Every structure is written in structure tokens, then in C-alpha cells.
Amino acid sequence: MFPGLPIPELYAKLDNGIVIHVVAVENFQYIVDNPERYGDSSLYVRTYNDDPSKMYGAPGTAYDAETGLFYDPNADDPADFPSVEAP
């Protein structure tokens, strides 16, 4: 990162439970305040790529809002690919 700049937070944009886009912003309020750029803020879920104990919500992965988990929707048996809770 660049000294003096805020560390961005990552948010995954969902479409029918599938991550379609990941954005890096200063905070969630930035998404809320810029609907012309980001659309409906309720479609975004926080994700992390710097903590190996949390699964990253990369484009193409699925998100289960009930459990708070990202997972591989193309796995033969998603239970074979354990995920971790999204914060």
C-alpha cells in the first residue's frame, strides 16, 4: 500500500447469491453514498483476501446469507470444500 492512504475494505457484489464483482473502498458508507457508481448497497457483503482463516468472496463463488459462508457453487459436493464464516 501507499503510505498515508487509507487501507481499503473489500466488498463482494452479489447477484442471486453469486459474487459478480469485488470492489475496494475506504468503507461501506462510500458504497451507500455513491449509488450511481455501485448500485444497490444491499447487494454487497464484506470479504477479505488478507486473512487465510476467512474465505475470499471471489467472482464466481457463491454466498450463503443464512450461514454467512462463501463457497464453490461448482463443487460436486460443497460439503467436501469447507468454507469459513464471513465476518
PDB file of N, CA, C and O in Angstrom:
ATOM      1  N   MET A   1       0.830  -1.184   0.000  1.00  0.00           N
ATOM      2  CA  MET A   1       0.000   0.000   0.000  1.00  0.00           C
ATOM      3  C   MET A   1       0.874   1.246   0.000  1.00  0.00           C
ATOM      4  O   MET A   1       2.087   1.187   0.199  1.00  0.00           O
ATOM      5  N   PHE A   2       0.228   2.344  -0.224  1.00  0.00           N
ATOM      6  CA  PHE A   2       0.923   3.611  -0.260  1.00  0.00           C
ATOM      7  C   PHE A   2       0.800   4.313   1.088  1.00  0.00           C
ATOM      8  O   PHE A   2      -0.304   4.445   1.616  1.00  0.00           O
ATOM      9  N   PRO A   3       1.914   4.763   1.647  1.00  0.00           N
ATOM     10  CA  PRO A   3       1.864   5.435   2.951  1.00  0.00           C
ATOM     11  C   PRO A   3       0.908   6.634   2.917  1.00  0.00           C
ATOM     12  O   PRO A   3       0.895   7.412   1.963  1.00  0.00           O
ATOM     13  N   GLY A   4       0.127   6.758   3.961  1.00  0.00           N
ATOM     14  CA  GLY A   4      -0.775   7.890   4.089  1.00  0.00           C
ATOM     15  C   GLY A   4      -2.154   7.664   3.495  1.00  0.00           C
ATOM     16  O   GLY A   4      -3.080   8.417   3.794  1.00  0.00           O
ATOM     17  N   LEU A   5      -2.313   6.642   2.659  1.00  0.00           N
ATOM     18  CA  LEU A   5      -3.624   6.350   2.076  1.00  0.00           C
ATOM     19  C   LEU A   5      -4.361   5.354   2.962  1.00  0.00           C
ATOM     20  O   LEU A   5      -3.736   4.497   3.587  1.00  0.00           O
ATOM     21  N   PRO A   6      -5.697   5.463   3.018  1.00  0.00           N
ATOM     22  CA  PRO A   6      -6.442   4.512   3.847  1.00  0.00           C
ATOM     23  C   PRO A   6      -6.342   3.100   3.269  1.00  0.00           C
ATOM     24  O   PRO A   6      -6.231   2.920   2.057  1.00  0.00           O
ATOM     25  N   ILE A   7      -6.382   2.119   4.141  1.00  0.00           N
ATOM     26  CA  ILE A   7      -6.381   0.726   3.701  1.00  0.00           C
ATOM     27  C   ILE A   7      -7.804   0.392   3.264  1.00  0.00           C
ATOM     28  O   ILE A   7      -8.745   0.557   4.041  1.00  0.00           O
ATOM     29  N   PRO A   8      -7.969  -0.075   2.029  1.00  0.00           N
ATOM     30  CA  PRO A   8      -9.336  -0.322   1.544  1.00  0.00           C
ATOM     31  C   PRO A   8      -9.957  -1.558   2.174  1.00  0.00           C
ATOM     32  O   PRO A   8      -9.268  -2.483   2.605  1.00  0.00           O
ATOM     33  N   GLU A   9     -11.281  -1.541   2.209  1.00  0.00           N
ATOM     34  CA  GLU A   9     -12.069  -2.702   2.597  1.00  0.00           C
ATOM     35  C   GLU A   9     -12.601  -3.312   1.312  1.00  0.00           C
ATOM     36  O   GLU A   9     -12.879  -2.596   0.350  1.00  0.00           O
ATOM     37  N   LEU A  10     -12.746  -4.636   1.291  1.00  0.00           N
ATOM     38  CA  LEU A  10     -13.238  -5.321   0.110  1.00  0.00           C
ATOM     39  C   LEU A  10     -14.679  -5.760   0.318  1.00  0.00           C
ATOM     40  O   LEU A  10     -15.039  -6.289   1.370  1.00  0.00           O
ATOM     41  N   TYR A  11     -15.500  -5.530  -0.710  1.00  0.00           N
ATOM     42  CA  TYR A  11     -16.902  -5.934  -0.679  1.00  0.00           C
ATOM     43  C   TYR A  11     -17.230  -6.695  -1.953  1.00  0.00           C
ATOM     44  O   TYR A  11     -16.868  -6.281  -3.055  1.00  0.00           O
ATOM     45  N   ALA A  12     -17.921  -7.813  -1.781  1.00  0.00           N
ATOM     46  CA  ALA A  12     -18.349  -8.640  -2.905  1.00  0.00           C
ATOM     47  C   ALA A  12     -19.779  -8.253  -3.264  1.00  0.00           C
ATOM     48  O   ALA A  12     -20.653  -8.207  -2.399  1.00  0.00           O
ATOM     49  N   LYS A  13     -20.011  -7.974  -4.543  1.00  0.00           N
ATOM     50  CA  LYS A  13     -21.368  -7.672  -5.007  1.00  0.00           C
ATOM     51  C   LYS A  13     -22.012  -8.971  -5.463  1.00  0.00           C
ATOM     52  O   LYS A  13     -21.436  -9.727  -6.246  1.00  0.00           O
ATOM     53  N   LEU A  14     -23.224  -9.219  -4.958  1.00  0.00           N
ATOM     54  CA  LEU A  14     -23.920 -10.467  -5.233  1.00  0.00           C
ATOM     55  C   LEU A  14     -25.050 -10.289  -6.227  1.00  0.00           C
ATOM     56  O   LEU A  14     -25.712  -9.252  -6.266  1.00  0.00           O
ATOM     57  N   ASP A  15     -25.256 -11.320  -7.028  1.00  0.00           N
ATOM     58  CA  ASP A  15     -26.407 -11.406  -7.922  1.00  0.00           C
ATOM     59  C   ASP A  15     -26.949 -12.815  -7.755  1.00  0.00           C
ATOM     60  O   ASP A  15     -26.323 -13.782  -8.189  1.00  0.00           O
ATOM     61  N   ASN A  16     -28.119 -12.933  -7.122  1.00  0.00           N
ATOM     62  CA  ASN A  16     -28.717 -14.238  -6.830  1.00  0.00           C
ATOM     63  C   ASN A  16     -27.759 -15.141  -6.064  1.00  0.00           C
ATOM     64  O   ASN A  16     -27.687 -16.341  -6.329  1.00  0.00           O
ATOM     65  N   GLY A  17     -27.028 -14.571  -5.122  1.00  0.00           N
ATOM     66  CA  GLY A  17     -26.144 -15.338  -4.272  1.00  0.00           C
ATOM     67  C   GLY A  17     -24.774 -15.636  -4.848  1.00  0.00           C
ATOM     68  O   GLY A  17     -23.956 -16.271  -4.182  1.00  0.00           O
ATOM     69  N   ILE A  18     -24.497 -15.192  -6.078  1.00  0.00           N
ATOM     70  CA  ILE A  18     -23.199 -15.416  -6.715  1.00  0.00           C
ATOM     71  C   ILE A  18     -22.439 -14.099  -6.757  1.00  0.00           C
ATOM     72  O   ILE A  18     -23.000 -13.060  -7.106  1.00  0.00           O
ATOM     73  N   VAL A  19     -21.159 -14.150  -6.400  1.00  0.00           N
ATOM     74  CA  VAL A  19     -20.328 -12.949  -6.441  1.00  0.00           C
ATOM     75  C   VAL A  19     -20.057 -12.598  -7.901  1.00  0.00           C
ATOM     76  O   VAL A  19     -19.533 -13.412  -8.661  1.00  0.00           O
ATOM     77  N   ILE A  20     -20.424 -11.366  -8.282  1.00  0.00           N
ATOM     78  CA  ILE A  20     -20.203 -10.928  -9.661  1.00  0.00           C
ATOM     79  C   ILE A  20     -19.109  -9.879  -9.779  1.00  0.00           C
ATOM     80  O   ILE A  20     -18.593  -9.623 -10.868  1.00  0.00           O
ATOM     81  N   HIS A  21     -18.758  -9.272  -8.646  1.00  0.00           N
ATOM     82  CA  HIS A  21     -17.794  -8.174  -8.690  1.00  0.00           C
ATOM     83  C   HIS A  21     -17.270  -7.941  -7.280  1.00  0.00           C
ATOM     84  O   HIS A  21     -18.008  -8.097  -6.307  1.00  0.00           O
ATOM     85  N   VAL A  22     -16.009  -7.570  -7.166  1.00  0.00           N
ATOM     86  CA  VAL A  22     -15.436  -7.209  -5.869  1.00  0.00           C
ATOM     87  C   VAL A  22     -14.882  -5.796  -5.984  1.00  0.00           C
ATOM     88  O   VAL A  22     -14.164  -5.474  -6.931  1.00  0.00           O
ATOM     89  N   VAL A  23     -15.224  -4.959  -5.012  1.00  0.00           N
ATOM     90  CA  VAL A  23     -14.743  -3.577  -5.026  1.00  0.00           C
ATOM     91  C   VAL A  23     -13.918  -3.303  -3.775  1.00  0.00           C
ATOM     92  O   VAL A  23     -14.148  -3.894  -2.720  1.00  0.00           O
ATOM     93  N   ALA A  24     -12.963  -2.404  -3.909  1.00  0.00           N
ATOM     94  CA  ALA A  24     -12.145  -1.947  -2.783  1.00  0.00           C
ATOM     95  C   ALA A  24     -12.489  -0.490  -2.533  1.00  0.00           C
ATOM     96  O   ALA A  24     -12.284   0.362  -3.397  1.00  0.00           O
ATOM     97  N   VAL A  25     -13.013  -0.209  -1.348  1.00  0.00           N
ATOM     98  CA  VAL A  25     -13.410   1.148  -0.983  1.00  0.00           C
ATOM     99  C   VAL A  25     -12.902   1.454   0.427  1.00  0.00           C
ATOM    100  O   VAL A  25     -12.498   0.556   1.166  1.00  0.00           O
ATOM    101  N   GLU A  26     -12.931   2.731   0.779  1.00  0.00           N
ATOM    102  CA  GLU A  26     -12.454   3.130   2.107  1.00  0.00           C
ATOM    103  C   GLU A  26     -13.320   2.528   3.211  1.00  0.00           C
ATOM    104  O   GLU A  26     -12.806   2.098   4.244  1.00  0.00           O
ATOM    105  N   ASN A  27     -14.632   2.499   2.993  1.00  0.00           N
ATOM    106  CA  ASN A  27     -15.557   1.896   3.950  1.00  0.00           C
ATOM    107  C   ASN A  27     -16.898   1.685   3.254  1.00  0.00           C
ATOM    108  O   ASN A  27     -17.114   2.175   2.146  1.00  0.00           O
ATOM    109  N   PHE A  28     -17.792   0.956   3.909  1.00  0.00           N
ATOM    110  CA  PHE A  28     -19.082   0.625   3.305  1.00  0.00           C
ATOM    111  C   PHE A  28     -19.907   1.871   3.004  1.00  0.00           C
ATOM    112  O   PHE A  28     -20.657   1.901   2.029  1.00  0.00           O
ATOM    113  N   GLN A  29     -19.771   2.881   3.824  1.00  0.00           N
ATOM    114  CA  GLN A  29     -20.537   4.106   3.610  1.00  0.00           C
ATOM    115  C   GLN A  29     -20.264   4.707   2.235  1.00  0.00           C
ATOM    116  O   GLN A  29     -21.139   5.354   1.659  1.00  0.00           O
ATOM    117  N   TYR A  30     -19.075   4.501   1.709  1.00  0.00           N
ATOM    118  CA  TYR A  30     -18.745   5.013   0.372  1.00  0.00           C
ATOM    119  C   TYR A  30     -19.642   4.368  -0.688  1.00  0.00           C
ATOM    120  O   TYR A  30     -20.058   5.037  -1.634  1.00  0.00           O
ATOM    121  N   ILE A  31     -19.938   3.095  -0.540  1.00  0.00           N
ATOM    122  CA  ILE A  31     -20.846   2.407  -1.466  1.00  0.00           C
ATOM    123  C   ILE A  31     -22.250   2.987  -1.330  1.00  0.00           C
ATOM    124  O   ILE A  31     -22.920   3.261  -2.326  1.00  0.00           O
ATOM    125  N   VAL A  32     -22.684   3.168  -0.088  1.00  0.00           N
ATOM    126  CA  VAL A  32     -24.010   3.725   0.191  1.00  0.00           C
ATOM    127  C   VAL A  32     -24.141   5.129  -0.398  1.00  0.00           C
ATOM    128  O   VAL A  32     -25.177   5.464  -0.971  1.00  0.00           O
ATOM    129  N   ASP A  33     -23.098   5.951  -0.261  1.00  0.00           N
ATOM    130  CA  ASP A  33     -23.141   7.341  -0.710  1.00  0.00           C
ATOM    131  C   ASP A  33     -22.979   7.507  -2.223  1.00  0.00           C
ATOM    132  O   ASP A  33     -23.170   8.609  -2.736  1.00  0.00           O
ATOM    133  N   ASN A  34     -22.636   6.450  -2.939  1.00  0.00           N
ATOM    134  CA  ASN A  34     -22.402   6.541  -4.381  1.00  0.00           C
ATOM    135  C   ASN A  34     -23.203   5.505  -5.152  1.00  0.00           C
ATOM    136  O   ASN A  34     -22.622   4.653  -5.825  1.00  0.00           O
ATOM    137  N   PRO A  35     -24.549   5.564  -5.066  1.00  0.00           N
ATOM    138  CA  PRO A  35     -25.373   4.561  -5.749  1.00  0.00           C
ATOM    139  C   PRO A  35     -25.268   4.631  -7.271  1.00  0.00           C
ATOM    140  O   PRO A  35     -25.487   3.631  -7.954  1.00  0.00           O
ATOM    141  N   GLU A  36     -24.937   5.797  -7.801  1.00  0.00           N
ATOM    142  CA  GLU A  36     -24.802   5.900  -9.255  1.00  0.00           C
ATOM    143  C   GLU A  36     -23.607   5.086  -9.758  1.00  0.00           C
ATOM    144  O   GLU A  36     -23.568   4.684 -10.921  1.00  0.00           O
ATOM    145  N   ARG A  37     -22.653   4.851  -8.889  1.00  0.00           N
ATOM    146  CA  ARG A  37     -21.473   4.072  -9.259  1.00  0.00           C
ATOM    147  C   ARG A  37     -21.598   2.599  -8.867  1.00  0.00           C
ATOM    148  O   ARG A  37     -21.186   1.715  -9.619  1.00  0.00           O
ATOM    149  N   TYR A  38     -22.171   2.336  -7.683  1.00  0.00           N
ATOM    150  CA  TYR A  38     -22.192   0.972  -7.143  1.00  0.00           C
ATOM    151  C   TYR A  38     -23.559   0.300  -7.175  1.00  0.00           C
ATOM    152  O   TYR A  38     -23.654  -0.912  -6.982  1.00  0.00           O
ATOM    153  N   GLY A  39     -24.611   1.062  -7.413  1.00  0.00           N
ATOM    154  CA  GLY A  39     -25.944   0.469  -7.410  1.00  0.00           C
ATOM    155  C   GLY A  39     -26.446   0.255  -5.990  1.00  0.00           C
ATOM    156  O   GLY A  39     -26.084   0.990  -5.071  1.00  0.00           O
ATOM    157  N   ASP A  40     -27.274  -0.749  -5.825  1.00  0.00           N
ATOM    158  CA  ASP A  40     -27.929  -1.055  -4.558  1.00  0.00           C
ATOM    159  C   ASP A  40     -26.915  -1.563  -3.532  1.00  0.00           C
ATOM    160  O   ASP A  40     -26.322  -2.626  -3.717  1.00  0.00           O
ATOM    161  N   SER A  41     -26.719  -0.820  -2.471  1.00  0.00           N
ATOM    162  CA  SER A  41     -25.720  -1.187  -1.462  1.00  0.00           C
ATOM    163  C   SER A  41     -26.079  -2.472  -0.715  1.00  0.00           C
ATOM    164  O   SER A  41     -25.203  -3.102  -0.123  1.00  0.00           O
ATOM    165  N   SER A  42     -27.342  -2.867  -0.735  1.00  0.00           N
ATOM    166  CA  SER A  42     -27.737  -4.094  -0.032  1.00  0.00           C
ATOM    167  C   SER A  42     -27.228  -5.352  -0.734  1.00  0.00           C
ATOM    168  O   SER A  42     -27.342  -6.449  -0.187  1.00  0.00           O
ATOM    169  N   LEU A  43     -26.671  -5.212  -1.928  1.00  0.00           N
ATOM    170  CA  LEU A  43     -26.134  -6.356  -2.674  1.00  0.00           C
ATOM    171  C   LEU A  43     -24.685  -6.659  -2.322  1.00  0.00           C
ATOM    172  O   LEU A  43     -24.108  -7.603  -2.861  1.00  0.00           O
ATOM    173  N   TYR A  44     -24.088  -5.879  -1.433  1.00  0.00           N
ATOM    174  CA  TYR A  44     -22.666  -6.030  -1.097  1.00  0.00           C
ATOM    175  C   TYR A  44     -22.467  -6.710   0.251  1.00  0.00           C
ATOM    176  O   TYR A  44     -23.194  -6.452   1.210  1.00  0.00           O
ATOM    177  N   VAL A  45     -21.457  -7.592   0.303  1.00  0.00           N
ATOM    178  CA  VAL A  45     -21.095  -8.317   1.512  1.00  0.00           C
ATOM    179  C   VAL A  45     -19.595  -8.146   1.707  1.00  0.00           C
ATOM    180  O   VAL A  45     -18.833  -8.239   0.745  1.00  0.00           O
ATOM    181  N   ARG A  46     -19.166  -7.898   2.935  1.00  0.00           N
ATOM    182  CA  ARG A  46     -17.738  -7.734   3.224  1.00  0.00           C
ATOM    183  C   ARG A  46     -17.010  -9.042   2.960  1.00  0.00           C
ATOM    184  O   ARG A  46     -17.508 -10.117   3.296  1.00  0.00           O
ATOM    185  N   THR A  47     -15.836  -8.947   2.361  1.00  0.00           N
ATOM    186  CA  THR A  47     -14.998 -10.111   2.123  1.00  0.00           C
ATOM    187  C   THR A  47     -13.553  -9.737   2.419  1.00  0.00           C
ATOM    188  O   THR A  47     -13.213  -8.556   2.489  1.00  0.00           O
ATOM    189  N   TYR A  48     -12.718 -10.727   2.590  1.00  0.00           N
ATOM    190  CA  TYR A  48     -11.326 -10.492   2.968  1.00  0.00           C
ATOM    191  C   TYR A  48     -10.414 -11.310   2.061  1.00  0.00           C
ATOM    192  O   TYR A  48     -10.752 -12.431   1.683  1.00  0.00           O
ATOM    193  N   ASN A  49      -9.256 -10.749   1.712  1.00  0.00           N
ATOM    194  CA  ASN A  49      -8.265 -11.527   0.968  1.00  0.00           C
ATOM    195  C   ASN A  49      -6.935 -11.571   1.698  1.00  0.00           C
ATOM    196  O   ASN A  49      -5.952 -12.090   1.169  1.00  0.00           O
ATOM    197  N   ASP A  50      -6.897 -11.039   2.896  1.00  0.00           N
ATOM    198  CA  ASP A  50      -5.640 -10.979   3.638  1.00  0.00           C
ATOM    199  C   ASP A  50      -5.642 -11.839   4.901  1.00  0.00           C
ATOM    200  O   ASP A  50      -4.710 -11.762   5.701  1.00  0.00           O
ATOM    201  N   ASP A  51      -6.667 -12.647   5.085  1.00  0.00           N
ATOM    202  CA  ASP A  51      -6.759 -13.497   6.259  1.00  0.00           C
ATOM    203  C   ASP A  51      -7.059 -14.924   5.810  1.00  0.00           C
ATOM    204  O   ASP A  51      -8.171 -15.205   5.363  1.00  0.00           O
ATOM    205  N   PRO A  52      -6.082 -15.832   5.923  1.00  0.00           N
ATOM    206  CA  PRO A  52      -6.299 -17.195   5.445  1.00  0.00           C
ATOM    207  C   PRO A  52      -7.395 -17.959   6.179  1.00  0.00           C
ATOM    208  O   PRO A  52      -7.830 -19.008   5.704  1.00  0.00           O
ATOM    209  N   SER A  53      -7.851 -17.457   7.327  1.00  0.00           N
ATOM    210  CA  SER A  53      -8.913 -18.143   8.051  1.00  0.00           C
ATOM    211  C   SER A  53     -10.301 -17.772   7.529  1.00  0.00           C
ATOM    212  O   SER A  53     -11.302 -18.345   7.960  1.00  0.00           O
ATOM    213  N   LYS A  54     -10.362 -16.818   6.603  1.00  0.00           N
ATOM    214  CA  LYS A  54     -11.644 -16.400   6.030  1.00  0.00           C
ATOM    215  C   LYS A  54     -11.608 -16.622   4.519  1.00  0.00           C
ATOM    216  O   LYS A  54     -10.628 -16.269   3.862  1.00  0.00           O
ATOM    217  N   MET A  55     -12.670 -17.205   3.967  1.00  0.00           N
ATOM    218  CA  MET A  55     -12.704 -17.446   2.527  1.00  0.00           C
ATOM    219  C   MET A  55     -13.011 -16.147   1.792  1.00  0.00           C
ATOM    220  O   MET A  55     -13.904 -15.392   2.176  1.00  0.00           O
ATOM    221  N   TYR A  56     -12.258 -15.906   0.736  1.00  0.00           N
ATOM    222  CA  TYR A  56     -12.425 -14.718  -0.080  1.00  0.00           C
ATOM    223  C   TYR A  56     -13.616 -14.893  -1.013  1.00  0.00           C
ATOM    224  O   TYR A  56     -13.754 -15.939  -1.647  1.00  0.00           O
ATOM    225  N   GLY A  57     -14.460 -13.902  -1.103  1.00  0.00           N
ATOM    226  CA  GLY A  57     -15.607 -13.931  -1.997  1.00  0.00           C
ATOM    227  C   GLY A  57     -15.205 -13.479  -3.389  1.00  0.00           C
ATOM    228  O   GLY A  57     -15.518 -12.357  -3.789  1.00  0.00           O
ATOM    229  N   ALA A  58     -14.527 -14.321  -4.122  1.00  0.00           N
ATOM    230  CA  ALA A  58     -14.066 -14.001  -5.476  1.00  0.00           C
ATOM    231  C   ALA A  58     -15.214 -14.136  -6.464  1.00  0.00           C
ATOM    232  O   ALA A  58     -16.160 -14.883  -6.215  1.00  0.00           O
ATOM    233  N   PRO A  59     -15.142 -13.414  -7.595  1.00  0.00           N
ATOM    234  CA  PRO A  59     -16.174 -13.571  -8.619  1.00  0.00           C
ATOM    235  C   PRO A  59     -16.357 -15.048  -8.988  1.00  0.00           C
ATOM    236  O   PRO A  59     -15.394 -15.776  -9.226  1.00  0.00           O
ATOM    237  N   GLY A  60     -17.618 -15.455  -9.024  1.00  0.00           N
ATOM    238  CA  GLY A  60     -17.948 -16.835  -9.343  1.00  0.00           C
ATOM    239  C   GLY A  60     -18.216 -17.696  -8.128  1.00  0.00           C
ATOM    240  O   GLY A  60     -18.819 -18.762  -8.249  1.00  0.00           O
ATOM    241  N   THR A  61     -17.775 -17.250  -6.946  1.00  0.00           N
ATOM    242  CA  THR A  61     -18.101 -18.010  -5.742  1.00  0.00           C
ATOM    243  C   THR A  61     -19.511 -17.649  -5.300  1.00  0.00           C
ATOM    244  O   THR A  61     -20.051 -16.615  -5.694  1.00  0.00           O
ATOM    245  N   ALA A  62     -20.092 -18.498  -4.490  1.00  0.00           N
ATOM    246  CA  ALA A  62     -21.451 -18.271  -4.003  1.00  0.00           C
ATOM    247  C   ALA A  62     -21.394 -17.852  -2.542  1.00  0.00           C
ATOM    248  O   ALA A  62     -20.415 -18.113  -1.843  1.00  0.00           O
ATOM    249  N   TYR A  63     -22.459 -17.197  -2.092  1.00  0.00           N
ATOM    250  CA  TYR A  63     -22.558 -16.738  -0.713  1.00  0.00           C
ATOM    251  C   TYR A  63     -23.876 -17.217  -0.138  1.00  0.00           C
ATOM    252  O   TYR A  63     -24.935 -17.022  -0.735  1.00  0.00           O
ATOM    253  N   ASP A  64     -23.805 -17.835   1.004  1.00  0.00           N
ATOM    254  CA  ASP A  64     -24.998 -18.287   1.707  1.00  0.00           C
ATOM    255  C   ASP A  64     -25.270 -17.285   2.822  1.00  0.00           C
ATOM    256  O   ASP A  64     -24.566 -17.267   3.832  1.00  0.00           O
ATOM    257  N   ALA A  65     -26.287 -16.458   2.641  1.00  0.00           N
ATOM    258  CA  ALA A  65     -26.591 -15.402   3.610  1.00  0.00           C
ATOM    259  C   ALA A  65     -27.024 -15.974   4.950  1.00  0.00           C
ATOM    260  O   ALA A  65     -26.817 -15.343   5.986  1.00  0.00           O
ATOM    261  N   GLU A  66     -27.618 -17.151   4.947  1.00  0.00           N
ATOM    262  CA  GLU A  66     -28.085 -17.755   6.186  1.00  0.00           C
ATOM    263  C   GLU A  66     -26.916 -18.179   7.077  1.00  0.00           C
ATOM    264  O   GLU A  66     -26.962 -18.008   8.295  1.00  0.00           O
ATOM    265  N   THR A  67     -25.874 -18.733   6.463  1.00  0.00           N
ATOM    266  CA  THR A  67     -24.719 -19.205   7.237  1.00  0.00           C
ATOM    267  C   THR A  67     -23.576 -18.208   7.245  1.00  0.00           C
ATOM    268  O   THR A  67     -22.681 -18.300   8.085  1.00  0.00           O
ATOM    269  N   GLY A  68     -23.593 -17.242   6.310  1.00  0.00           N
ATOM    270  CA  GLY A  68     -22.501 -16.282   6.199  1.00  0.00           C
ATOM    271  C   GLY A  68     -21.261 -16.873   5.570  1.00  0.00           C
ATOM    272  O   GLY A  68     -20.152 -16.412   5.841  1.00  0.00           O
ATOM    273  N   LEU A  69     -21.426 -17.899   4.724  1.00  0.00           N
ATOM    274  CA  LEU A  69     -20.294 -18.579   4.115  1.00  0.00           C
ATOM    275  C   LEU A  69     -20.195 -18.325   2.618  1.00  0.00           C
ATOM    276  O   LEU A  69     -21.206 -18.262   1.919  1.00  0.00           O
ATOM    277  N   PHE A  70     -18.959 -18.178   2.132  1.00  0.00           N
ATOM    278  CA  PHE A  70     -18.685 -18.205   0.695  1.00  0.00           C
ATOM    279  C   PHE A  70     -18.305 -19.651   0.371  1.00  0.00           C
ATOM    280  O   PHE A  70     -17.684 -20.324   1.194  1.00  0.00           O
ATOM    281  N   TYR A  71     -18.668 -20.133  -0.814  1.00  0.00           N
ATOM    282  CA  TYR A  71     -18.329 -21.500  -1.189  1.00  0.00           C
ATOM    283  C   TYR A  71     -18.270 -21.630  -2.705  1.00  0.00           C
ATOM    284  O   TYR A  71     -18.707 -20.743  -3.437  1.00  0.00           O
ATOM    285  N   ASP A  72     -17.724 -22.746  -3.157  1.00  0.00           N
ATOM    286  CA  ASP A  72     -17.611 -23.026  -4.588  1.00  0.00           C
ATOM    287  C   ASP A  72     -18.922 -23.649  -5.063  1.00  0.00           C
ATOM    288  O   ASP A  72     -19.228 -24.784  -4.696  1.00  0.00           O
ATOM    289  N   PRO A  73     -19.708 -22.922  -5.878  1.00  0.00           N
ATOM    290  CA  PRO A  73     -21.005 -23.459  -6.305  1.00  0.00           C
ATOM    291  C   PRO A  73     -20.875 -24.586  -7.328  1.00  0.00           C
ATOM    292  O   PRO A  73     -21.855 -25.275  -7.610  1.00  0.00           O
ATOM    293  N   ASN A  74     -19.684 -24.784  -7.885  1.00  0.00           N
ATOM    294  CA  ASN A  74     -19.483 -25.819  -8.895  1.00  0.00           C
ATOM    295  C   ASN A  74     -18.919 -27.112  -8.327  1.00  0.00           C
ATOM    296  O   ASN A  74     -18.664 -28.055  -9.077  1.00  0.00           O
ATOM    297  N   ALA A  75     -18.721 -27.172  -7.025  1.00  0.00           N
ATOM    298  CA  ALA A  75     -18.187 -28.380  -6.402  1.00  0.00           C
ATOM    299  C   ALA A  75     -19.219 -29.502  -6.511  1.00  0.00           C
ATOM    300  O   ALA A  75     -20.421 -29.261  -6.409  1.00  0.00           O
ATOM    301  N   ASP A  76     -18.740 -30.728  -6.720  1.00  0.00           N
ATOM    302  CA  ASP A  76     -19.651 -31.876  -6.777  1.00  0.00           C
ATOM    303  C   ASP A  76     -20.446 -31.979  -5.491  1.00  0.00           C
ATOM    304  O   ASP A  76     -21.653 -32.219  -5.514  1.00  0.00           O
ATOM    305  N   ASP A  77     -19.774 -31.798  -4.383  1.00  0.00           N
ATOM    306  CA  ASP A  77     -20.418 -31.797  -3.080  1.00  0.00           C
ATOM    307  C   ASP A  77     -19.809 -30.668  -2.274  1.00  0.00           C
ATOM    308  O   ASP A  77     -18.709 -30.820  -1.742  1.00  0.00           O
ATOM    309  N   PRO A  78     -20.498 -29.529  -2.168  1.00  0.00           N
ATOM    310  CA  PRO A  78     -19.923 -28.380  -1.446  1.00  0.00           C
ATOM    311  C   PRO A  78     -19.441 -28.721  -0.045  1.00  0.00           C
ATOM    312  O   PRO A  78     -18.582 -28.018   0.488  1.00  0.00           O
ATOM    313  N   ALA A  79     -19.963 -29.771   0.566  1.00  0.00           N
ATOM    314  CA  ALA A  79     -19.503 -30.147   1.901  1.00  0.00           C
ATOM    315  C   ALA A  79     -18.063 -30.639   1.874  1.00  0.00           C
ATOM    316  O   ALA A  79     -17.387 -30.639   2.904  1.00  0.00           O
ATOM    317  N   ASP A  80     -17.580 -31.065   0.685  1.00  0.00           N
ATOM    318  CA  ASP A  80     -16.191 -31.504   0.544  1.00  0.00           C
ATOM    319  C   ASP A  80     -15.214 -30.339   0.545  1.00  0.00           C
ATOM    320  O   ASP A  80     -14.009 -30.545   0.688  1.00  0.00           O
ATOM    321  N   PHE A  81     -15.712 -29.125   0.386  1.00  0.00           N
ATOM    322  CA  PHE A  81     -14.878 -27.935   0.309  1.00  0.00           C
ATOM    323  C   PHE A  81     -15.289 -27.010   1.440  1.00  0.00           C
ATOM    324  O   PHE A  81     -16.060 -26.073   1.231  1.00  0.00           O
ATOM    325  N   PRO A  82     -14.777 -27.266   2.638  1.00  0.00           N
ATOM    326  CA  PRO A  82     -15.208 -26.464   3.783  1.00  0.00           C
ATOM    327  C   PRO A  82     -14.868 -24.991   3.585  1.00  0.00           C
ATOM    328  O   PRO A  82     -13.827 -24.639   3.032  1.00  0.00           O
ATOM    329  N   SER A  83     -15.746 -24.175   4.038  1.00  0.00           N
ATOM    330  CA  SER A  83     -15.565 -22.740   3.989  1.00  0.00           C
ATOM    331  C   SER A  83     -15.513 -22.244   5.420  1.00  0.00           C
ATOM    332  O   SER A  83     -15.701 -23.009   6.366  1.00  0.00           O
ATOM    333  N   VAL A  84     -15.261 -20.983   5.563  1.00  0.00           N
ATOM    334  CA  VAL A  84     -15.267 -20.384   6.888  1.00  0.00           C
ATOM    335  C   VAL A  84     -16.265 -19.249   6.873  1.00  0.00           C
ATOM    336  O   VAL A  84     -16.637 -18.737   5.817  1.00  0.00           O
ATOM    337  N   GLU A  85     -16.683 -18.873   8.040  1.00  0.00           N
ATOM    338  CA  GLU A  85     -17.677 -17.818   8.137  1.00  0.00           C
ATOM    339  C   GLU A  85     -17.128 -16.496   7.652  1.00  0.00           C
ATOM    340  O   GLU A  85     -15.978 -16.143   7.916  1.00  0.00           O
ATOM    341  N   ALA A  86     -17.968 -15.773   6.937  1.00  0.00           N
ATOM    342  CA  ALA A  86     -17.646 -14.390   6.607  1.00  0.00           C
ATOM    343  C   ALA A  86     -17.895 -13.587   7.879  1.00  0.00           C
ATOM    344  O   ALA A  86     -18.805 -13.909   8.642  1.00  0.00           O
ATOM    345  N   PRO A  87     -17.119 -12.573   8.110  1.00  0.00           N
ATOM    346  CA  PRO A  87     -17.330 -11.804   9.349  1.00  0.00           C
ATOM    347  C   PRO A  87     -18.642 -11.069   9.333  1.00  0.00           C
ATOM    348  O   PRO A  87     -18.973 -10.376  10.295  1.00  0.00           O
TER     349      PRO A  87
END
